Amino acid sequence: MNNTSSSISSALMAAPYQLNIWFGIFLWVTGNLGSIGNMLVFRSPTFRNLFSEAICDFFYFYFVLTTRILQKGFQVHVTTRYDVICKLRQFFSVWGNQVSFTLFSLATIDRLLSTQRANIYRQWSNRIPLAYKVCMVCALIWLLFIGHRLILYKAKNGKCAPRSEFYAYFDNYIEIALTAICPPVVMIVRAY
């Protein structure tokens, strides 16, 4: 009886690691294939905002999910060992998500403008030079807003964490606002 409970216990202990490895690799492969497929589909001039969003998703899947699979599945602690990877992962985990969501929202607004009856609204849609500028401005605005993570995170004591206590609270509230509150509010407003 003791041997059976020991084998069940060891199987339960190994389950999260195996799940992170196999399910993580499945998500990594399908996410990257989907992003590459989106880049191929959205490379036409009509869908430039979605093309930029697909590129952002590709980098997000590639970098953030790769470090998670390495850390949680294979127990290779790259973000706690290397300061640069710690800072980049903390930055890209929020920046890539926000840029992708913003570009998707802007592409949705572009499609909405193209279906309006009034010509004054329709003339703002499908403007390729404007779409390029908006994509660059969007990436730069989020870089300025979230770039503090590149400076204020550090790998210390086996953790990738903010440098000070006050900044940890500030960063948590910013992350809650950007990832938990803003996306549903934006989606509700756009749906309305």
CYANA upper distance limits for C-alpha pairs under 8 A (distance plus 0.5 A):
  1 MET  CA      5 SER  CA      6.93
  2 ASN  CA      6 SER  CA      6.57
  3 ASN  CA      7 SER  CA      6.73
  4 THR  CA      8 ILE  CA      6.69
  5 SER  CA      9 SER  CA      6.38
  6 SER  CA     10 SER  CA      6.65
  7 SER  CA     11 ALA  CA      6.59
  8 ILE  CA     12 LEU  CA      6.62
  9 SER  CA     13 MET  CA      6.68
 10 SER  CA     14 ALA  CA      6.70
 11 ALA  CA     15 ALA  CA      6.61
 12 LEU  CA     16 PRO  CA      8.23
 14 ALA  CA     18 GLN  CA      6.74
 15 ALA  CA     19 LEU  CA      6.41
 16 PRO  CA     20 ASN  CA      6.59
 16 PRO  CA     73 GLY  CA      8.14
 17 TYR  CA     21 ILE  CA      6.70
 17 TYR  CA     72 LYS  CA      6.74
 17 TYR  CA     73 GLY  CA      4.98
 17 TYR  CA     74 PHE  CA      7.64
 18 GLN  CA     22 TRP  CA      6.51
 18 GLN  CA     73 GLY  CA      6.85
 19 LEU  CA     23 PHE  CA      5.91
 19 LEU  CA     24 GLY  CA      7.68
 19 LEU  CA     73 GLY  CA      7.96
 20 ASN  CA     24 GLY  CA      5.52
 20 ASN  CA     25 ILE  CA      8.28
 20 ASN  CA     69 ILE  CA      6.51
 20 ASN  CA     72 LYS  CA      6.64
 20 ASN  CA     73 GLY  CA      5.29
 21 ILE  CA     25 ILE  CA      6.40
 21 ILE  CA     69 ILE  CA      6.38
 21 ILE  CA     72 LYS  CA      8.28
 21 ILE  CA     73 GLY  CA      5.18
 21 ILE  CA     74 PHE  CA      7.51
 22 TRP  CA     26 PHE  CA      6.63
 23 PHE  CA     27 LEU  CA      6.62
 24 GLY  CA     28 TRP  CA      6.47
 24 GLY  CA     65 LEU  CA      7.75
 24 GLY  CA     69 ILE  CA      6.41
 25 ILE  CA     29 VAL  CA      6.54
 25 ILE  CA     69 ILE  CA      7.74
 26 PHE  CA     30 THR  CA      6.59
 27 LEU  CA     31 GLY  CA      6.05
 28 TRP  CA     32 ASN  CA      6.48
 28 TRP  CA     61 PHE  CA      6.90
 28 TRP  CA     62 TYR  CA      7.52
 28 TRP  CA     65 LEU  CA      7.03
 28 TRP  CA     66 THR  CA      7.86
 29 VAL  CA     33 LEU  CA      6.54
 30 THR  CA     34 GLY  CA      6.38
 31 GLY  CA     35 SER  CA      6.56
 31 GLY  CA     58 PHE  CA      8.01
 31 GLY  CA     61 PHE  CA      6.90
 32 ASN  CA     36 ILE  CA      6.55
 32 ASN  CA     58 PHE  CA      6.32
 32 ASN  CA     61 PHE  CA      7.03
 32 ASN  CA     62 TYR  CA      7.46
 33 LEU  CA     37 GLY  CA      6.51
 34 GLY  CA     38 ASN  CA      6.53
 35 SER  CA     39 MET  CA      6.62
 35 SER  CA     54 ALA  CA      5.93
 35 SER  CA     55 ILE  CA      7.53
 35 SER  CA     57 ASP  CA      6.84
 35 SER  CA     58 PHE  CA      5.75
 36 ILE  CA     40 LEU  CA      6.78
 36 ILE  CA     54 ALA  CA      8.00
 36 ILE  CA     58 PHE  CA      7.66
 37 GLY  CA     41 VAL  CA      6.70
 38 ASN  CA     42 PHE  CA      6.26
 38 ASN  CA     51 PHE  CA      7.61
 38 ASN  CA     54 ALA  CA      6.34
 39 MET  CA     43 ARG  CA      6.35
 39 MET  CA     51 PHE  CA      5.95
 39 MET  CA     54 ALA  CA      6.08
 39 MET  CA     55 ILE  CA      7.19
 42 PHE  CA     46 THR  CA      8.45
 42 PHE  CA     47 PHE  CA      5.76
 42 PHE  CA     48 ARG  CA      7.19
 42 PHE  CA     50 LEU  CA      6.58
 42 PHE  CA     51 PHE  CA      5.37
 42 PHE  CA     54 ALA  CA      8.50
 43 ARG  CA     47 PHE  CA      7.16
 43 ARG  CA     48 ARG  CA      7.01
 43 ARG  CA     51 PHE  CA      6.18
 44 SER  CA     48 ARG  CA      7.25
 45 PRO  CA    128 ILE  CA      7.25
 46 THR  CA    126 ASN  CA      6.69
 46 THR  CA    128 ILE  CA      7.97
 47 PHE  CA     51 PHE  CA      6.72
 47 PHE  CA    107 ALA  CA      8.17
 48 ARG  CA     52 SER  CA      6.85
 48 ARG  CA    128 ILE  CA      7.72
 48 ARG  CA    131 ALA  CA      7.21
 48 ARG  CA    132 TYR  CA      7.92
 49 ASN  CA     53 GLU  CA      6.80
 49 ASN  CA    103 LEU  CA      6.42
 49 ASN  CA    104 PHE  CA      7.66
 49 ASN  CA    106 LEU  CA      7.73
 49 ASN  CA    107 ALA  CA      5.99
 49 ASN  CA    131 ALA  CA      6.79
 49 ASN  CA    132 TYR  CA      8.19
 49 ASN  CA    135 CYS  CA      7.23
 50 LEU  CA     54 ALA  CA      6.59
 50 LEU  CA    103 LEU  CA      7.29
 50 LEU  CA    104 PHE  CA      6.80
 50 LEU  CA    107 ALA  CA      6.76
 51 PHE  CA     55 ILE  CA      6.86
 52 SER  CA     56 CYS  CA      6.76
 52 SER  CA    100 SER  CA      8.45
 52 SER  CA    103 LEU  CA      7.77
 52 SER  CA    135 CYS  CA      7.57
 53 GLU  CA     57 ASP  CA      6.65
 53 GLU  CA     99 VAL  CA      7.82
 53 GLU  CA    100 SER  CA      5.33
 53 GLU  CA    101 PHE  CA      8.19
 53 GLU  CA    103 LEU  CA      6.11
 53 GLU  CA    104 PHE  CA      6.86
 54 ALA  CA     58 PHE  CA      6.64
 54 ALA  CA    100 SER  CA      8.06
 55 ILE  CA     59 PHE  CA      6.98
 56 CYS  CA     60 TYR  CA      6.61
 56 CYS  CA     96 GLY  CA      6.40
 56 CYS  CA     99 VAL  CA      7.60
 56 CYS  CA    100 SER  CA      6.30
 57 ASP  CA     61 PHE  CA      6.54
 57 ASP  CA     96 GLY  CA      7.35
 57 ASP  CA     97 ASN  CA      8.05
 57 ASP  CA    100 SER  CA      6.82
 58 PHE  CA     62 TYR  CA      6.47
 59 PHE  CA     63 PHE  CA      6.40
 59 PHE  CA     64 VAL  CA      8.49
 59 PHE  CA     96 GLY  CA      7.96
 60 TYR  CA     64 VAL  CA      6.14
 60 TYR  CA     65 LEU  CA      7.92
 60 TYR  CA     92 PHE  CA      7.16
 60 TYR  CA     93 SER  CA      7.50
 60 TYR  CA     96 GLY  CA      5.95
 60 TYR  CA     97 ASN  CA      7.64
 61 PHE  CA     65 LEU  CA      5.81
 61 PHE  CA     66 THR  CA      7.89
 62 TYR  CA     66 THR  CA      6.30
 63 PHE  CA     67 THR  CA      6.81
 63 PHE  CA     89 ARG  CA      7.80
 63 PHE  CA     92 PHE  CA      8.29
 64 VAL  CA     68 ARG  CA      6.85
 64 VAL  CA     89 ARG  CA      6.58
 64 VAL  CA     92 PHE  CA      7.46
 64 VAL  CA     93 SER  CA      6.58
 65 LEU  CA     69 ILE  CA      6.62
 66 THR  CA     70 LEU  CA      6.72
 67 THR  CA     71 GLN  CA      6.54
 67 THR  CA     78 VAL  CA      7.62
 67 THR  CA     79 THR  CA      8.02
 67 THR  CA     89 ARG  CA      8.24
 68 ARG  CA     72 LYS  CA      6.20
 68 ARG  CA     73 GLY  CA      7.98
 69 ILE  CA     73 GLY  CA      5.55
 69 ILE  CA     74 PHE  CA      7.23
 70 LEU  CA     74 PHE  CA      5.53
 70 LEU  CA     75 GLN  CA      6.64
 70 LEU  CA     76 VAL  CA      5.76
 70 LEU  CA     77 HIS  CA      7.57
 70 LEU  CA     78 VAL  CA      8.07
 71 GLN  CA     75 GLN  CA      5.20
 71 GLN  CA     76 VAL  CA      5.37
 71 GLN  CA     77 HIS  CA      5.49
 71 GLN  CA     78 VAL  CA      7.35
 71 GLN  CA     79 THR  CA      8.48
 72 LYS  CA     76 VAL  CA      8.30
 77 HIS  CA     81 ARG  CA      6.68
 78 VAL  CA     82 TYR  CA      6.44
 78 VAL  CA     85 ILE  CA      7.34
 78 VAL  CA     86 CYS  CA      8.09
 79 THR  CA     83 ASP  CA      7.34
 79 THR  CA     84 VAL  CA      8.45
 79 THR  CA     85 ILE  CA      5.77
 79 THR  CA     86 CYS  CA      4.73
 79 THR  CA     89 ARG  CA      7.92
 79 THR  CA    155 ALA  CA      7.40
 79 THR  CA    159 LYS  CA      8.30
 79 THR  CA    160 CYS  CA      6.73
 80 THR  CA     86 CYS  CA      6.91
 80 THR  CA    155 ALA  CA      5.43
 80 THR  CA    156 LYS  CA      7.39
 80 THR  CA    158 GLY  CA      5.81
 80 THR  CA    159 LYS  CA      5.66
 80 THR  CA    160 CYS  CA      5.78
 81 ARG  CA    155 ALA  CA      7.08
 81 ARG  CA    158 GLY  CA      7.84
 82 TYR  CA     86 CYS  CA      6.78
 82 TYR  CA    155 ALA  CA      7.22
 83 ASP  CA     87 LYS  CA      6.76
 83 ASP  CA    154 LYS  CA      6.26
 83 ASP  CA    155 ALA  CA      5.68
 84 VAL  CA     88 LEU  CA      6.61
 85 ILE  CA     89 ARG  CA      6.38
 86 CYS  CA     90 GLN  CA      6.72
 86 CYS  CA    153 TYR  CA      7.64
 86 CYS  CA    154 LYS  CA      7.05
 86 CYS  CA    155 ALA  CA      6.67
 86 CYS  CA    160 CYS  CA      6.25
 87 LYS  CA     91 PHE  CA      6.59
 87 LYS  CA    149 ARG  CA      6.84
 87 LYS  CA    150 LEU  CA      5.45
 87 LYS  CA    151 ILE  CA      7.73
 87 LYS  CA    153 TYR  CA      6.09
 87 LYS  CA    154 LYS  CA      7.12
 87 LYS  CA    160 CYS  CA      8.50
 88 LEU  CA     92 PHE  CA      6.40
 88 LEU  CA    150 LEU  CA      6.91
 89 ARG  CA     93 SER  CA      6.29
 90 GLN  CA     94 VAL  CA      7.45
 90 GLN  CA    149 ARG  CA      6.90
 90 GLN  CA    150 LEU  CA      8.13
 90 GLN  CA    153 TYR  CA      8.07
 91 PHE  CA     95 TRP  CA      6.34
 91 PHE  CA    146 ILE  CA      7.37
 91 PHE  CA    147 GLY  CA      7.34
 91 PHE  CA    149 ARG  CA      5.87
 91 PHE  CA    150 LEU  CA      6.54
 92 PHE  CA     96 GLY  CA      5.66
 92 PHE  CA     97 ASN  CA      8.16
 93 SER  CA     97 ASN  CA      7.02
 94 VAL  CA     98 GLN  CA      6.61
 94 VAL  CA    146 ILE  CA      8.03
 94 VAL  CA    175 GLU  CA      8.09
 94 VAL  CA    179 THR  CA      8.44
 95 TRP  CA     99 VAL  CA      6.49
 95 TRP  CA    142 TRP  CA      6.89
 95 TRP  CA    143 LEU  CA      7.50
 95 TRP  CA    146 ILE  CA      6.98
 96 GLY  CA    100 SER  CA      6.46
 97 ASN  CA    101 PHE  CA      6.62
 98 GLN  CA    102 THR  CA      6.47
 98 GLN  CA    142 TRP  CA      7.79
 98 GLN  CA    178 LEU  CA      8.06
 98 GLN  CA    179 THR  CA      8.35
 99 VAL  CA    103 LEU  CA      6.52
 99 VAL  CA    138 CYS  CA      7.22
 99 VAL  CA    139 ALA  CA      6.57
 99 VAL  CA    142 TRP  CA      7.25
100 SER  CA    104 PHE  CA      6.61
101 PHE  CA    105 SER  CA      6.61
101 PHE  CA    183 PRO  CA      8.35
102 THR  CA    106 LEU  CA      6.63
102 THR  CA    138 CYS  CA      7.92
103 LEU  CA    107 ALA  CA      6.57
103 LEU  CA    135 CYS  CA      7.47
103 LEU  CA    138 CYS  CA      8.05
104 PHE  CA    108 THR  CA      6.68
105 SER  CA    109 ILE  CA      6.76
106 LEU  CA    110 ASP  CA      6.64
107 ALA  CA    111 ARG  CA      6.76
108 THR  CA    112 LEU  CA      6.64
109 ILE  CA    113 LEU  CA      6.59
110 ASP  CA    114 SER  CA      6.79
110 ASP  CA    124 TRP  CA      8.16
110 ASP  CA    125 SER  CA      5.64
110 ASP  CA    126 ASN  CA      7.36
111 ARG  CA    115 THR  CA      7.14
111 ARG  CA    125 SER  CA      7.52
112 LEU  CA    116 GLN  CA      7.25
113 LEU  CA    121 TYR  CA      6.13
113 LEU  CA    122 ARG  CA      5.78
113 LEU  CA    124 TRP  CA      7.32
113 LEU  CA    125 SER  CA      6.06
114 SER  CA    121 TYR  CA      7.90
114 SER  CA    122 ARG  CA      5.33
114 SER  CA    123 GLN  CA      8.23
114 SER  CA    124 TRP  CA      8.24
114 SER  CA    125 SER  CA      5.69
114 SER  CA    126 ASN  CA      7.77
115 THR  CA    122 ARG  CA      7.42
116 GLN  CA    121 TYR  CA      6.83
116 GLN  CA    122 ARG  CA      6.43
117 ARG  CA    121 TYR  CA      8.34
117 ARG  CA    122 ARG  CA      7.95
118 ALA  CA    122 ARG  CA      7.04
119 ASN  CA    123 GLN  CA      6.55
120 ILE  CA    124 TRP  CA      7.84
121 TYR  CA    125 SER  CA      7.89
123 GLN  CA    127 ARG  CA      8.48
126 ASN  CA    131 ALA  CA      8.30
127 ARG  CA    131 ALA  CA      6.66
128 ILE  CA    132 TYR  CA      6.79
129 PRO  CA    133 LYS  CA      6.90
130 LEU  CA    134 VAL  CA      6.55
131 ALA  CA    135 CYS  CA      6.63
132 TYR  CA    136 MET  CA      6.89
133 LYS  CA    137 VAL  CA      6.58
134 VAL  CA    138 CYS  CA      6.38
135 CYS  CA    139 ALA  CA      6.80
136 MET  CA    140 LEU  CA      6.70
137 VAL  CA    141 ILE  CA      6.45
138 CYS  CA    142 TRP  CA      6.79
139 ALA  CA    143 LEU  CA      6.58
140 LEU  CA    144 LEU  CA      6.66
141 ILE  CA    145 PHE  CA      6.65
142 TRP  CA    146 ILE  CA      6.28
142 TRP  CA    147 GLY  CA      8.08
143 LEU  CA    147 GLY  CA      5.48
144 LEU  CA    148 HIS  CA      8.23
147 GLY  CA    151 ILE  CA      7.87
148 HIS  CA    152 LEU  CA      6.43
149 ARG  CA    153 TYR  CA      6.14
152 LEU  CA    162 PRO  CA      6.29
152 LEU  CA    163 ARG  CA      6.21
152 LEU  CA    167 TYR  CA      8.49
153 TYR  CA    160 CYS  CA      7.33
153 TYR  CA    161 ALA  CA      6.04
153 TYR  CA    162 PRO  CA      4.85
153 TYR  CA    163 ARG  CA      6.22
154 LYS  CA    160 CYS  CA      6.16
154 LYS  CA    161 ALA  CA      6.20
154 LYS  CA    162 PRO  CA      6.65
154 LYS  CA    163 ARG  CA      6.72
155 ALA  CA    159 LYS  CA      6.09
155 ALA  CA    160 CYS  CA      4.81
155 ALA  CA    161 ALA  CA      6.86
156 LYS  CA    160 CYS  CA      6.83
156 LYS  CA    161 ALA  CA      7.70
161 ALA  CA    168 ALA  CA      8.40
162 PRO  CA    167 TYR  CA      7.07
162 PRO  CA    168 ALA  CA      6.03
163 ARG  CA    167 TYR  CA      7.65
163 ARG  CA    168 ALA  CA      8.05
164 SER  CA    168 ALA  CA      6.79
165 GLU  CA    169 TYR  CA      7.18
166 PHE  CA    170 PHE  CA      6.80
167 TYR  CA    171 ASP  CA      6.35
168 ALA  CA    172 ASN  CA      6.61
169 TYR  CA    173 TYR  CA      6.78
170 PHE  CA    174 ILE  CA      6.71
171 ASP  CA    175 GLU  CA      6.53
172 ASN  CA    176 ILE  CA      6.63
173 TYR  CA    177 ALA  CA      6.64
174 ILE  CA    178 LEU  CA      6.58
175 GLU  CA    179 THR  CA      6.30
175 GLU  CA    180 ALA  CA      8.19
176 ILE  CA    180 ALA  CA      5.67
176 ILE  CA    181 ILE  CA      7.14
177 ALA  CA    181 ILE  CA      5.46
177 ALA  CA    182 CYS  CA      6.50
178 LEU  CA    182 CYS  CA      5.89
178 LEU  CA    183 PRO  CA      7.72
179 THR  CA    183 PRO  CA      6.96
180 ALA  CA    184 PRO  CA      7.81
181 ILE  CA    185 VAL  CA      6.92
182 CYS  CA    186 VAL  CA      6.45
183 PRO  CA    187 MET  CA      6.59
184 PRO  CA    188 ILE  CA      6.57
185 VAL  CA    189 VAL  CA      6.66
186 VAL  CA    190 ARG  CA      6.59
187 MET  CA    191 ALA  CA      6.50
188 ILE  CA    192 TYR  CA      6.62
